[in-house]
């Protein structure tokens, strides 16, 4: 077939998309395993956190070739999650497992959609050129960096007051959040992951305190940017874009070829587009209807 034959570009794009989604499925299956055990429910796999830390979720079983999941399968997983005291949560990619949404909703869960984006282009040359103030240092943090406790704590405040507008939580609330993260071991857990090469933590630091922070979690040549959040009182200072750019630069420097993330909303997706990210699919998160809409893995909260 000639390269210019009608239909060839479309087929090439479909093959590229299929390969990318398969790559992301392998990543989604691999990334919880260092800190979780996998429980088999046929077409579904439940990842159960071993020890303290961020709880995991259920998702489609990697490489499953049997029957599609049913609402009864979902209910079995939900019963196990309740037994374990784990969140009743499912995560998957709509385009990869399109039939799962119907059965998850039939089991009584509410599904939230988030743009799934991959880095496929250079930053928008017509985008804003704003940079953080000279008083702010942006970069990757070592496990023993004095700013690490505030970097671990600040996204908690960001996701508790979601959006792009300037909020009220400031230095006092950040001090309280740092104390809580130190007390429950969250800071040491992140430090351990940094030492093990499982997590890269970046932050925008001013006067020794992280005003914005985020992470990427490499598995081979793939990584996901997660948990980018700015102290609400420090928004609108171009901090989240700078932290995201630092994470991308670190990933590229260490040989990562696929960088992706899930955005909080279409508005936030447009911010990421300025950095070269493009929507490639839809990330779905399902939780009980009474739960608040979950934050996706990442959401820069400033424009």
C-alpha positions in Angstrom: 0.0 0.0 0.0 1.3 3.4 -0.9 2.0 5.8 1.9 -0.4 8.4 0.5 -3.2 5.9 0.0 -6.5 7.1 1.6 -7.0 5.7 5.0 -3.4 4.9 5.8 -2.8 7.8 8.3 -6.0 6.9 10.1 -5.0 3.3 10.5 -1.5 4.3 11.6 -3.0 6.6 14.3 -5.3 3.8 15.5 -2.3 1.4 15.8 -0.4 4.1 17.7 -3.3 4.7 20.0 -3.8 0.9 20.6 -0.1 0.5 21.4 -0.2 3.5 23.8 -3.3 2.2 25.7 -1.7 -1.3 26.0 1.4 0.3 27.4 -0.7 2.3 30.0 -2.5 -0.9 31.0 0.8 -2.6 31.8 1.9 0.5 33.7 -1.4 0.6 35.7 -0.9 -3.0 36.7 2.7 -2.7 37.6 2.8 0.5 39.6 0.8 -0.6 42.7 2.6 -4.0 43.1 5.6 -2.8 45.1 3.3 -1.7 47.9 0.2 -3.9 47.5 -0.9 -7.5 47.0 -3.1 -8.3 44.1 -6.3 -10.3 44.8 -7.8 -12.2 41.8 -11.5 -11.7 41.0 -11.4 -13.1 37.4 -11.9 -10.1 35.1 -11.1 -7.7 38.0 -8.1 -7.4 40.2 -8.2 -5.8 43.6 -4.9 -4.1 44.8 -4.7 -4.2 48.6 -2.3 -1.9 50.3 0.3 -3.7 52.4 1.0 -1.5 55.5 0.4 2.2 55.7 0.0 4.6 52.8 -2.4 5.6 50.0 -5.1 3.0 49.5 -5.4 1.3 46.2 -8.4 0.2 44.1 -9.8 -2.4 41.8 -9.3 -2.4 38.0 -9.6 -4.7 35.0 -7.3 -7.7 35.1 -4.3 -7.3 32.8 -4.4 -9.6 29.8 -7.8 -11.1 30.7 -9.3 -13.0 27.8 -12.3 -14.5 29.4 -15.9 -13.3 29.9 -16.5 -9.6 30.6 -17.0 -8.4 34.1 -20.6 -8.4 35.5 -22.3 -6.4 38.2 -22.0 -9.5 40.4 -18.2 -9.4 39.9 -18.2 -5.8 41.0 -20.3 -6.5 44.0 -17.9 -9.3 45.1 -15.0 -6.8 44.9 -17.0 -4.2 46.8 -17.8 -6.8 49.6 -14.1 -7.6 49.9 -13.2 -3.9 50.0 -15.7 -3.3 52.8 -14.3 -6.4 54.6 -10.8 -4.9 54.4 -12.0 -1.4 55.4 -10.6 -0.2 52.0 -12.2 2.5 49.8 -14.9 1.2 47.5 -13.1 2.4 44.4 -12.5 1.2 40.8 -10.3 2.9 38.2 -9.9 2.1 34.5 -9.6 3.5 31.0 -12.9 3.9 29.1 -11.5 3.1 25.7 -9.7 0.0 26.9 -12.6 -1.6 28.9 -15.7 0.1 27.5 -18.3 -2.3 28.9 -17.2 -1.9 32.5 -19.0 1.4 33.1 -22.4 -0.1 32.7 -21.9 -2.9 35.2 -20.1 -0.7 37.7 -23.1 1.7 37.6 -25.5 -1.3 37.9 -23.7 -2.2 41.1 -24.5 1.2 42.5 -21.3 3.2 42.0 -21.0 6.7 40.5 -18.5 7.1 37.7 -16.4 10.3 37.3 -14.6 11.1 34.0 -11.2 12.7 33.7 -9.1 13.6 30.6 -6.2 11.1 30.2 -3.4 13.0 28.6 0.0 12.0 27.2 3.0 14.2 26.4 3.1 14.1 22.7 4.2 17.7 21.6 6.4 20.6 22.5 4.9 23.3 24.7 2.5 25.7 23.0 4.7 28.5 21.6 1.7 30.8 21.8 1.0 29.9 25.4 1.7 32.2 28.4 5.3 32.8 29.2 4.8 33.5 32.9 7.4 32.1 35.3 7.6 31.8 39.0 9.1 34.7 40.9 12.9 34.8 41.4 12.4 34.0 45.0 11.0 30.5 44.1 13.3 27.5 43.4 11.7 24.7 41.4 13.3 21.3 41.2 13.5 17.7 42.3 13.8 17.0 46.0 16.1 14.4 47.6 14.8 12.2 50.4 16.5 14.3 53.0 15.6 17.7 51.6 14.2 20.0 54.4 11.4 21.0 52.1 10.1 17.4 51.7 7.6 17.5 54.6 5.8 20.6 53.1 6.0 19.0 49.6 4.2 16.0 50.9 1.6 18.0 52.8 0.8 20.8 50.3 -1.2 18.7 47.8 -3.6 17.6 50.6 -4.6 21.3 51.1 -4.8 21.8 47.3 -7.2 18.9 46.8 -9.3 19.9 49.8 -10.0 23.2 48.0 -10.1 22.3 44.4 -10.2 24.7 41.5 -8.0 27.3 40.0 -8.9 30.3 42.1 -6.9 31.7 45.0 -8.1 30.1 48.3 -7.8 30.8 52.0 -5.5 27.9 53.2 -2.1 29.4 53.7 1.0 29.1 55.9 -0.8 28.3 59.1 -2.8 25.5 57.5 0.3 24.2 55.8 2.1 24.0 59.1 -0.8 21.9 60.5 -0.8 19.7 57.5 3.0 19.1 57.8 2.6 18.1 61.4 -0.1 15.6 60.4 2.0 14.1 57.6 5.0 13.7 59.9 2.9 12.2 62.6 1.3 9.5 60.4 4.5 8.6 58.7 3.6 9.9 55.2 6.8 11.9 54.9 9.0 8.9 55.7 7.0 6.7 53.3 7.7 9.1 50.5 11.3 9.4 51.5 11.6 5.6 51.3 10.0 5.6 47.9 12.4 8.3 46.7 15.4 6.2 47.9 14.0 3.2 46.2 13.5 5.0 42.9 9.7 4.5 42.9 8.8 8.1 43.3 10.3 11.4 42.1 9.2 14.4 44.1 9.4 17.9 42.7 8.4 21.2 44.4 8.4 25.0 44.1 10.1 26.2 47.2 10.1 29.6 48.7 11.9 30.4 52.0 12.4 26.7 52.6 8.7 25.8 52.2 7.1 24.0 49.3 4.2 26.1 48.0 3.5 23.6 45.2 4.5 20.0 44.7 3.9 16.9 42.6 5.4 13.5 41.7 6.1 11.2 38.9 6.3 7.4 39.4 8.5 5.7 36.8 8.1 2.1 35.8 10.6 1.4 33.0 10.1 3.8 30.1 6.7 4.9 31.4 5.8 7.4 34.1 2.6 9.1 35.5 2.6 12.6 36.9 0.5 12.6 40.0 -0.6 14.8 42.8 0.4 18.2 41.5 -1.1 20.7 43.9 -0.5 24.3 45.0 -1.2 25.9 48.4 -4.5 27.6 47.8 -3.3 31.0 49.0 -0.3 30.8 46.6 -2.2 30.1 43.4 -2.0 32.1 40.2 1.8 32.3 40.4 2.6 29.7 37.7 3.9 27.3 40.3 2.0 24.2 39.1 3.1 24.5 35.5 6.7 25.0 36.7 6.5 21.8 38.9 5.0 19.8 36.1 7.7 21.0 33.7 10.4 20.0 36.2 8.9 16.5 36.5 8.8 16.1 32.7 12.4 17.2 32.5 13.5 14.7 35.1 11.6 11.9 33.4 13.1 12.7 30.0 16.6 13.0 31.6 16.2 9.4 32.9 15.1 7.8 29.7 11.4 7.8 30.1 9.6 7.9 26.7 6.0 8.0 27.8 4.8 10.6 30.3 1.1 10.8 31.0 -1.4 12.1 33.6 -5.1 12.4 34.4 -6.5 15.9 34.6 -9.1 17.1 37.0 -11.3 18.7 34.3 -11.4 20.0 30.8 -10.3 23.5 32.1 -7.3 21.9 33.7 -6.6 19.8 30.6 -6.2 23.1 28.7 -3.5 24.1 31.1 -1.6 20.9 30.5 -2.0 21.3 26.7 0.3 24.4 27.0 3.0 22.0 28.2 2.6 19.6 25.3 0.1 17.1 26.7 -2.8 15.9 24.5 -5.9 14.0 25.4 -5.5 10.3 24.4 -8.3 8.7 26.3 -10.7 9.0 29.3 -9.8 7.9 32.8 -12.8 6.7 34.8 -13.0 6.5 38.6 -16.0 4.9 40.3 -17.0 5.3 44.0 -20.2 5.2 46.0 -22.7 7.9 45.1 -22.5 9.5 48.5 -18.7 10.1 48.1 -17.4 13.4 46.9 -16.1 13.5 43.4 -12.6 12.1 43.7 -9.6 14.1 42.7 -7.7 12.4 39.8 -4.1 11.6 40.2 -3.1 15.0 39.2 -4.6 18.5 38.7 -2.6 21.7 38.4 -4.7 24.2 40.2 -3.6 27.5 38.7 -3.7 29.2 35.3 
